[in-house]
């Protein structure tokens, strides 16, 4: 039996970010494909991606609904993953969020109230120092991994 080298396995943070990247492929807003997963005790408890609310036509079908430079038709991936957990009665307290983009200010507020303790991400869409400040005030640990090429 051949044995694979332990070093060929991705570290946990990279592994879960790769899954978040795959979840992002389900996004239904063409402006930015974001995927997010919540993990607790190295188990995925919820996933979410950017898309219209359940049962509502999405951006690919009817176009983006723009207000103030943002598409308001879509629910952000981070909120969708918290809502998905709540829908199924799963506690998010003490979890880690893995996402390909740093959450926006509004998503950060939801994540704080959901008890997320750590956020692992690759990129920043629109730098907002207030978002990082808010997360630090709430003692949410931020971990930025290098972007994939």
C-alpha positions in Angstrom: 0.0 0.0 0.0 1.4 3.4 -1.0 1.4 6.1 1.6 0.8 9.7 0.7 3.0 12.2 2.4 1.2 14.1 5.1 2.6 17.4 3.7 0.6 16.9 0.5 -2.7 17.5 2.4 -3.8 21.1 2.6 -3.9 22.7 6.1 -7.4 23.0 7.5 -7.8 26.7 6.7 -6.8 26.2 3.1 -9.1 23.1 2.8 -12.1 25.0 4.0 -11.3 28.0 1.9 -11.2 25.8 -1.2 -14.7 24.5 -0.3 -15.9 28.1 0.1 -14.5 28.8 -3.4 -16.5 25.9 -4.8 -19.7 27.2 -3.0 -19.1 30.5 -4.7 -19.7 28.9 -8.1 -23.4 28.6 -7.1 -23.7 32.5 -6.8 -26.5 34.0 -8.9 -25.3 37.6 -9.0 -22.7 38.2 -11.8 -21.2 41.2 -9.9 -19.2 39.1 -7.5 -19.3 35.4 -6.7 -18.9 34.9 -3.0 -19.1 31.7 -1.1 -19.1 31.2 2.6 -19.1 28.2 5.0 -19.4 28.0 8.7 -17.3 25.5 10.4 -17.3 24.2 14.0 -15.0 21.5 15.4 -13.7 21.0 11.8 -17.2 20.1 10.6 -19.1 22.2 8.1 -22.3 23.3 9.7 -23.7 25.6 6.9 -22.9 27.0 3.5 -24.1 30.1 1.6 -23.5 32.0 -1.5 -24.7 35.3 -3.0 -28.2 35.0 -4.4 -31.8 36.3 -4.4 -34.1 35.2 -1.6 -35.7 31.8 -1.9 -38.4 31.7 -4.6 -37.4 35.2 -6.0 -36.0 35.6 -9.6 -32.2 36.1 -9.5 -29.9 38.5 -11.2 -29.1 36.1 -14.0 -32.8 35.8 -14.9 -33.9 39.5 -14.4 -30.7 41.5 -14.0 -29.2 43.2 -11.0 -31.2 45.7 -9.0 -28.8 48.5 -8.4 -29.0 51.1 -5.6 -26.0 53.2 -4.6 -23.6 51.1 -6.6 -24.7 47.8 -5.0 -27.0 45.1 -6.2 -29.8 44.9 -3.6 -31.5 41.9 -5.2 -29.0 39.5 -3.7 -28.5 38.3 -0.2 -24.8 38.2 0.8 -23.2 34.7 1.2 -22.2 35.4 4.8 -25.8 36.2 5.8 -27.1 33.2 3.8 -24.9 30.8 5.7 -26.1 32.2 9.0 -29.7 32.0 7.9 -29.2 28.5 6.6 -27.9 27.4 10.0 -30.8 29.1 11.8 -33.3 27.5 9.4 -32.0 24.1 10.4 -31.7 24.9 14.1 -27.8 24.8 14.1 -26.0 27.0 16.6 -23.3 29.2 15.0 -21.9 30.3 18.3 -18.1 29.6 18.4 -17.8 28.9 14.7 -15.3 30.0 12.0 -16.5 31.6 8.8 -14.5 30.8 5.6 -15.1 33.0 2.7 -13.3 34.1 -0.4 -13.9 37.8 0.3 -13.7 39.8 3.6 -17.3 40.4 4.7 -18.9 43.9 4.3 -19.8 46.0 7.4 -23.4 44.8 7.5 -22.4 41.1 7.2 -19.8 41.7 9.9 -22.5 42.9 12.3 -24.6 39.7 11.6 -21.6 37.5 12.1 -20.8 39.1 15.4 -24.3 38.6 16.7 -24.3 35.0 15.4 -21.3 34.3 17.6 -18.7 33.8 14.9 -15.3 33.9 16.6 -13.0 33.7 13.6 -13.1 34.8 9.9 -10.7 33.3 7.3 -10.6 35.0 3.9 -8.5 35.7 0.8 -9.4 39.0 -0.7 -10.9 42.4 0.2 -13.5 43.7 -2.3 -13.9 47.3 -1.1 -11.5 48.2 1.7 -13.4 49.6 4.7 -11.2 50.1 7.8 -14.4 50.4 9.9 -15.3 46.7 9.1 -12.0 45.4 10.5 -12.2 47.9 13.4 -15.7 46.6 14.3 -14.6 42.9 14.1 -11.6 43.6 16.3 -13.7 45.4 18.8 -15.9 42.3 19.0 -12.8 40.2 19.4 -13.4 38.3 16.1 -10.1 37.0 14.9 -9.3 37.8 11.2 -7.0 35.5 9.2 -6.1 36.5 5.6 -4.6 33.8 3.5 -2.9 34.5 0.2 -5.1 34.7 -2.9 -5.0 31.8 -5.3 -3.3 32.5 -8.6 
